[in-house]
Amino acid sequence: MPEIQKLQPAEAYQKVSEGAVFIDIIDEEGYSVVAYDGIESTQVTLLQLLEKLQWMETEPFYITGGYDETSGFKAANLLHHQGFENVGYVAGGVQAWFQEGFQVKYNVNGGCGTGSCDTGSCDTGSCGTGSEEEDSFGGCGGCSCGH
């Protein structure tokens, strides 16, 4: 079984532009103060990711990222041990993403307090898992605005 790939932000961005699925791991309360931007992503907690595994296709390359490197690694490790072979995580998390010049978004007051939710795939109610069955399963359920 291939190993989990530790990807620098530029490598992760390139893979997403080539079709990789990006999963942004948020805290257990269901929001993120700082999130990845400029790419299509799905925001979930680790527990929500575990719940969604049964609907996720194993074929795409999955990249996980979080506020720090640890949360992205934990999610990638979870996927890897559940049989997903094409998995990587963002080295340094969203902090490194920002330091390398990639876009981030700040959710003032934890996201929903602003009255807007510009979270990419969540605007459509689609989780971007690659599975129509899961994408129609009530929206993302883990976006910073609670979609």
Buried (B, 14 or more C-beta within 10 A) or exposed (E): EEEBBBBBBEBBBEBBEEEBBBBBBBBEEBBBBBBBBEBEBBBBBBEBBBEBBEBBEBEBBBBBBBBBBEBBBBBBBBBBEBEBBBBBBBBBBBBBBBEEEBEBBEBEEBBBEBEEBEBBBBEEEBBBBBBEEBBEBEBBBBBBBBB
